[in-house]
Every structure is written in C-alpha cells, then in structure tokens.
Amino acid sequence: MRQQTHKRGRFTNKTVAIVAALALGGGGAAIIAANASAHGDRNGSDQNRTVAAKAGTIQCPDVGQKLNDVPSRARPQVDKNLAELDNQVAKAYQRMNRQQGSNDAVLSKLHDERSRTLGNIGSAMGGDDSQLQGMADCKWQDAGTAGGDGQQQGGQQQGDGQQDGQQQGGEQQGGEQQGGGQEGGNQQGANEVPGNAGGQAGNGPAQDDFVDITTVQPNVQQPPQAQENGSSGTFTTECGVGDPELRNSDNVIVAPGVGNGAHHTHDYVGNDSNDAFANNQTFEQGGTSCENQDDKSTYYWPVVRAQDGKDEADANDLGGGQEGNVGTILTPKSSKIEFKGNAQNKVTAMPKFLRIITGDAKAFTNGDANANASWSCTGFEDRQLTDKYPLCPAGSSVTRTFDFQSCWDGQNIDSANHRDHVAFAGEDGSCPNGFKAIPQLVNTITYDVPANTPFAVDGFPEQLHKPITDHDDFINVMSEDLMNEAVDCINSGKQCG
C-alpha cells in the first residue's frame, strides 16, 4: 500500500518514424518510441491532420477545482460552463500546435472566450464571481517545466495522498532516460526528434516519460497495522474488464449532460448505462457487468493505447483521434476491485450514489497535489510510479493502481469540485475531523502491452498524455443489503466476495 497522507482497429496508410529504442537492462526487450502519423490529411480535411509535436502546452487555472461553494440550483449551468472551458483549451491547444495563428494571438482569443464563460458561471451563481477573478489568463508552458500551482519537484510526489521514494532531481536511480544519453544500458536512436518526441499524434508521451522498472528502488511503505477499533477485512467485487461497445468520451461526474466532456475515452465496468446523460435513476435501472447483480456501481477510467500507428474506431472522432488520442486501445487483462478497511476505525456504509474521483486528469498543468494513481509491473509491486510509465521485463505486465479516498463527510454524495466531500486517511489511518471512515476502493488494472510498443493513457490534449494525469472515477450503486454485507465483512476482518 502506498503512503497516504492527505471499436475495433482498422489499418490505413501511415508512416511510423522510429525515434528511440529503450532497451530493458537484463530483460532483452526493447520499447520503440514511435511518432505515429496515425491520421494523415485525408481528402484535404484539416480535422484529420496529425497534431504537430511541440515541447510545451497551454496552462490555464483549473476553475472547477477552485469552486468550493456552488448553490445546488446553479450546478447544472456551472457544470456546462466548466465543460466549455475545457473545450476552449482543447481547441486553443490544437490551433497553436497546428500553427493557426501565433501563440500570443491564440492565447488572447482564449482569454476572451474564458472571460465570457467565467462571466456566465458568475451569473449562474447569483453574480458571485469572487472565486473567478484572475482565472481567465492562460500561458504557454514548456513541457519540461509544466506543473501549475503545485509544481512537481523532480518527479517526486508531493502533497496529500502521495508516496515517497520517487524520482529525485528529475533523474531515476539506475538508468532513467535522459536528454542526450542513457545510463544503465539504455540508449537513444541517432535520429531522435527533440522536444516532445514520439507518441500520440505528436502530443505525447515523450521518451523521458518511460523508465525501466528494474532500475527503480522499492518505495512502497507498509500500511498501518489495524488497531483494536480498526477494520482489516476485504470485500471484492468481480465486474470484468469492460465492453468496447460501452466506451465513450463523456464524464457524468464532472460534465453531466455534456457529450465529450472528458475529451478522452473511458473504459467502463459495472453499470452498463453510464454516459453524459445518465442520472441516479438511469443507474438504478441499468444492468451491470458485475457477477453480483446487486452491484450496479459504475467504475470507469481512461483507456490505455498502444502507440503502434494503427487507427482505432474513434480515429476521426472527438475524444479520439481528433484530440490526439490515437493508437490501438488495449483491453485490460484484469481489473481487481477491492474495498478495504481502516486501521483506526470500523467503516460505515457508503451512501448510495456517492461519487468519488481519485487522481487528477490535469495534473501535468495543475501540479501534483491530487495526483494519486500509480504505475508498476507485476512482480515489482513494491515500486510504484506516478510520473513515469514503467518498462516491464519479459513476462511482466503493466499495472495501474488507484487508491480512492476512504473518509466521507457524512452528508454529501458529491461536492462542487468533486473532492471536498471525501478525503484520504492520514498515515496512521485516521480520518480528518468531521469525516468518518468508509470502505476504501482500491482498483488495480493489468495490461499485457505488445512487445516493442510504447503506450500511453488517454487524456485532455494539452496534458500531453503524461502518466501523472491518470485518474479513476466511481459512483456507488450497490444495493443497501450488499453495501451492509461489505461493511460487515470488512469490520469483522474477513476476506469476502
């Protein structure tokens, strides 16, 4: 456990330029970082043109994270305007990278668009724009220094809910890929493309987003021991690995009622009715992929794509190829969904329709305060990475682990910024004052990545497919009886499910 303190592919004509070969020490395998021209100019259509590689991105204040008090009547309008802010940034990033105007001209237009939308948010909140002042300005930020308000410090996780022992000073111990050369047996191709080389339509990932997992030092701390009043059981629910037909680029928690609100594609397990227009009644009436049919919860996360130069079914779609999310979507090998206890206290039942997001889809520009998801390889689970993708040796699979917040304010199923109603437990397992312990959702997803193929998580286009932007979403739609069964199991120290 990490320390916690706080639709089918189709081939088209394409060119794959090899820009680096990252050899795994001792493993004999190599990852080819390729810049895939996955959707060239078809019939002169600019919308299908590959996004140009640039060593930077647009950084804007994350308005949604700053809103702590939005009247319930105003939330639908505020949510739609927040989604419009994301849409404006995505379009501005694409204009800038396609050289449709100078950087200053693009940023000026973006400022005007954001100002109008922020005004709409203020009006929806009854004219209160005190939380919005000064949030229209955006800037171009070099990829090597992006980090927003909570600057990343040499790749080491900082802030609440994070782990120690990560990359120090921008270097990974024992052979991380660096600038002009490699250590520990790794080497670059002679035809390296400078800046944001390789990856999804030129907007990431970069070569130094990967690290050989065998060179990473163990960094996982043991969880606190359960005290006399603690709870040490585990409840597991089996819900499969996701149906490709259910994938979409919506996010019903952050952008309800807005199609393509995520600007990247999600995999879904559990409830089969999750899209932008779902509501609590929709979930109640939906089916489920979970073996226990009383678990209609929805669990969803951004897909991972192999950077293989092949078109997916969404190659020409928003949320897919039009926004730099390209390559073959990898179906998980497994998805393990567990609910765990609390070292200090018995857990109480989650309320139905409780919404929780872990991680931050905009952590590359926001900073790492809410970055919580981690990457590793099977057989190396004592080495967890947040801001690097792991290169796994032969026979080892890539893993993503999501530890969700396990403390609840006892009143709300959501909050204006989708975070304030839940919190992470402290190092000793204790919840903040006013919060109570609930079962902690831990989701571990495993992938068999094709040999010699880099990969990347889907994301907002301006986030450059950085691993630190990984995140996971959950809405509890368990029946009351099943939730109580889970609570009883966890509080009695049993392993159930």
N, C-alpha and C positions, 0 to 999 in steps of 0.2 A: 504493500500500500504506500502511496506517496504521502509525504508530509502535507498536512492541510492546516493552514492557519487562517485563516480567514474563511432503338429498340432493336434492336439487333444491328450489328455492324454491317457496313457495305463498303466496298472498295471503290475508290476513284483515283484518277491520276494525281500523283503528288510527288513532291521531292523531299527527301529526308537528308538533311546535312548533318553529318556526324561532327560534333564539336568537342567531345571529350570521351575518354574511356576511363572509368573509375574502377580500378582493379581492386578486388577484395583481398586483403592480406590473408594468405593461408587458405582462402576459400576457392581460389582458382576461377571464380566467376568474374564477370565484368558487367558494369552498367554503362550503357551508351546514352549519353545525354544528347538527345536529338532535337533539332529545331524543326518541327514538322509543319510544312506548308499544307495544312490539312484541308483548307478550303480556299483554293486559288480563285482568281477572278473568273467566275462563270458567267458567260454571256454579258460581260462588262458590268456586272452588278457589284457595286461598291460594298454592299452589305455583307458579301461573302469574302471580301478581301482579308487576307491574314493581317492581324494586328501587328504593327511593327515593333521590333524589340527596342526598348528604351530602358536605361538604367535608372528608373525612378517611377514615381507615381504621384497621384493627387492626394493630398492630405487635407481633410476637412474635419471640423469639430463634429463629433458624434452626438447629434442633438437628442436622439432617443435616450441615450444613457444619462443625459443631464436632467431629464424630466422626472422629477420625484413626486409631483403632486398635480395630477390632471383630473379634473372633475369627470365622473363616470359618464355624464351626458356628452362630454366633449371627446371621449376616447375614439369613437369611430372616425370622426373627422380628423383628429390629430394623427391617428394611425395611417390614414390615407395620405396625409401630407408628409409624414415621415417617410413613407414609401416613395413619394415623389422626389424627396431629397436624394434618396439612394439612386433613383432613376436618373436624376440630373448629373450626379457624379459619374455614373457609369457612362453616360453619353459624352460627357466632357472628356473623360479619360480616352474614350475611343477617338474623339475628334483630335485630341492632342497627339495621340500615337499614330494617327493617320495623317498627321501634319495638315489638318484642315484649319489653318489659322495658327498664329504664333501662340506660344504659351501664355503670354500676357493677355491676348485677346480672348483665348478660351477661358482663362480664369476670370476675366472681367465679366464675360457673359454668364458664367456660372454664379458669380457673386450676385448679379441682378436676379437670376432665377431663384436662388436661395432666399434672397431678401423678400421676394414676393411670397414665397411659400412659408417662410417664418412668420410673415405677417398674417397669413391665413391661420397658422397654428395659434398665434396670439389671439386672434379674433374668436376662434373656436373655444378658447379657454376664458372667454369673457373679457378680452382686452388686456389680460395679464401677460406681458411679454418680458417680465423681469428675468426669466431663465434663458431668454433667447438672445439677449443683447450681445453683439460681437461674434455671433456664430455664423455669419454669412461668409466670412473670409475663408478662402482655401489657399493652399500654396502647393507648388511643385516641390517634391522632396526626393532627394537622391535615394535610390534603393538601399544603399549601404548605411544610411543614417535614419531611415524611417523608424518611428517609434512613438509618435504622438505625445500625449500628455504624460505618459508613464514610460519614458524612454527605456528601451531594452538595454541592458548593461552587459555587453559582451555575450549575449545569448543566455545568460543565467536568469532563471526565473526569479522575479521579484514580486512582492506584494502578497496579498492574502490568497490562500488556497494553492500555494506553489510549493515546489520541491527544491532542494539544494543539490549541489554537486553537478550542475550542468556546465556547459562550455564556458571557459573562462577567457576573458580578454579577446573574444572573437575567435579563439582557437580551440579545437577539440583535442584533448590529450591523445597523443599517439597517432596522429596522421590525418587530421581533417583536411579536406581540400582547401587550398588557399591560393589567392592571387596568381602569381606566376609559376607556382610549382607545388608539388605534393610531398608529404612526408609519409613515412611508414609504408612505402611501397606503392602509393597511389601516384598516377601520372596523368598529365593532360595531353590531349591531342595537339599536334602542331598547328592545327587550323582552328584554334579556339576563337570564338566570337566574343569580343569584350562586352562587359556590362551584363545585361540580363539575358545570357546566352541559353538557348535551348528551351524546351518545354512547350507549354500550351500556347500555340499560335504566337509565340514570341513574348508573352507577358508572364512568363514564369513556368516552372521553377528555374532557379539558377543553379549552376554547378555546386556552389558552396552551401546550397540547402540540403545536401546529402552528406552523410558520414557513415563510415564503416562501423557497424555496431560492435565489432570485436575490439575496437580501439577505445571504446567508451568505458570509463571507470564505473563500477557499481555505485548507484546514487540513491537507491530506494531505502528509506528508513522504515523500520518495523512499526506497525500500528500500535497505539497504546493498548495495554492489557485491560480487559474488561474488569471494572471494579465491582464491588458487591451489588450495587444497584444497576450495573450496566447490563447490556444485552449483546450476546455473542452469536446468535443464530444467523442462518442464511436462508432466504427463500428465493428459489429460482423459477423463472417462467420461461418456457420454450416457445419462441414465436417465429422461428425460421430466419431466413436471410434476406427476404424482400422479393417482391414480384416486380420484374422490369416494367410491366404494364402500368404499375401504380406510381412510377417515378414522375415527379413534376418539379417545377422551379418556384413553387409557392412557399410561403411560411405563414401558417394560420395564427401563430402566436404573435409574431412581430408585425405582420402585414395582413390582418384579416380582411377579406373582401377585395384584395388586390392581386390579380394574376401576375406571375413572375416577380413576386415581392422579394424573393431571395436572390434573384439574378444568378443562381446556380442550381443544379439539380440535386434533389434529395432522394435517398432510398428510404422506404417505409416498411416497418414490420408492425404487427399488431393490427390496429384498426385499418380497415380497407377503404375508408371514406374520407381520408384526410386530403383536403386541398384548400385553397384560399377561402372557399365559401362554406366550409364546414363550421358547425357550431355544436354546442353541447348536445342538442337533440340529434344532430347528424351522427355524432359519435355513439350516442346511446343506441341508435337504431342500426348502426353499421355492423358488418361482420368482422371477424378477426382471424389472423393467421396463427394466433396462439393456440397451443394444444388445449389449454384450459379456456373454454369458451366464455368463462366469466371474466376473463381479462380482455377487455376491449380497448385497453390503453393504446396510445399511438407513440411509437418510438421512431424518430427519424433523424438522419444525419446526411451531410453532403457526400456524394459519391466520390470514389477514387477512380481515376482514369490512368490507364497505361499510356505513356507518351510514345505511341507506336506509329503515328502518322496516319492512322485509319479513321475514317468518318464513322461516327455513331449516328443513330436515327435522328438525333437532335442537332446535327451539324449545321443546319441552316436556321435554327430556332433561337429565340431569346432564351436566356438561361443556359444555352448550349453553345454551339459554335459561334453565334453572333456576338457572344460576350467572352470569347476566349476560352471557353470550357470545351476542349477537344480531346480526341483520343478514345480508345475503347473503354467503356465503363466496366470495371471489374466487379463481378458478383462476389460478395463475401463468401469465404469458405465456411465461416461460422459467425454467429452473433450470440454471445453469452450474456444474458440479462439476469442480474442478481440484485437482491435487496438485502442489505446488511444492517447490523445493529449499531449501537452507540456505546462507547466504553464507559460513560459516566451514568447513563440513564436508560430506563426502559423506553422503547419507542412508542409513539402514539400513532393512530391511523392517519394516513394522508386523507385530506378531503377529496371527494370526487371532483374531477375536472381541474385539480391542481396543475398548474403549468410551471415547468422548470426548464431553463436553458443553462447548460454548462459550457464554458469556453466562450470565445468572442470571435465572431466571423470577421471583425475588423481590427484584430489585434495588431496587425502589421502597422497600421496608421494610428490606432488608439493607444498603443503601448500594451504591455503585458499584464496589467493589473488583473484582468479577468481571464487570462489565458490559462486553461486548466487541462485541456486534453493532452494526451501524451502518446508517443510512438515508440515502438520497440520491435523485437523479433522473438519468435518462440525460442525458448532455451536461453534467452537473455533478458528475462522479465525484470531482473534486478537493475536494469539500465533503461531508464525512461527518458525520452527526449521530448521537448516541447517545441523547439525552434529548428529542429533538423529532421529530415526524413532518414530512416535507417536503411543502410545497405546490408542485407542479411546474407549470411553464407548459405551455400547449397544445403537444401533440406530444411531450412528455417523459413517460417512465414512471417510476413509483416503484420504487426498488431497495432490497433488503435484502442486506447483505454480512456473511458470517460467516467470520472467520479463526479456525481451530482451533489448539490447542496443537500445537507441532511438535517437542517434546522429550519423550522417554519414559524412564522409569526403568530400562528394560532387563529388568524382571522381571514386572510385574503387568499384567494386562489391565483391571483396574479397581481402585478403592480405596474405602475406607469412605465417604468424602464425594464420590467420583466425580471428584476433582480431583488428589489428591496424586500419582498415578502418571504424570501428564503435566504439562508446564509450557510457558510461552511462551518463545521465544528472546529474548535481550537485544537492545538497539538495534543492536548490531553483528552479530547473528545467532548469537551463541554460546549454547550451552545451559548450564544450571546444572551445577555439579559433580555427577557421578554420573548425568547424563542424556545420552542420545545423540540425534542428530538423526534424525527420521523425515520422510517426505513430509508437507508441510503441506496439509491440506484447506482449500480456500477455496471457499465456496458463495455464489454471487450469484443472487438470485431477483428477477425483474422482474414488475411488475404494471401493467396498464392499469386505472387506477381510473376509474370512471364520472365524467363531468363534474359539477361542483357537488355532490359527495358526499364527506363526510369518511369516514375509515376508521380501523380500529384492529386491533391484534394481539390474539388471544385470550390470556387469562391467568387466573391464580388470581383469584377475585373481589375479594379485598382488595388486589390490586395496581393496581386502577383503570385497567387497560388502558394503562398508561404505556409509551411506546416504549422506555424504558430496560430493560424486562423481557424484551425479545426474546432468543431463545436458539435453539440448534440442537443436534441430537443425531446421533451417528454410531456405528455398530458395523461394524467391518471384517469382511467375509465374502468378500473376494477369494480366489480360489484362490492357492496358493503361486506357481504359474507366472506368473499375472497380476501379483501384487504384485512379483515379481522383475523382470518386464518394466517395470513402472512405475519401480522403483528404478533400473534400468539406463538408462532414458530420461532421468530427472532428473539422474543423476550424469554423464551424457555431454553434457548441455547441449542436448538435443534437445526438440522440441515434438511430442508424440505423442498418440495417442488419436483 
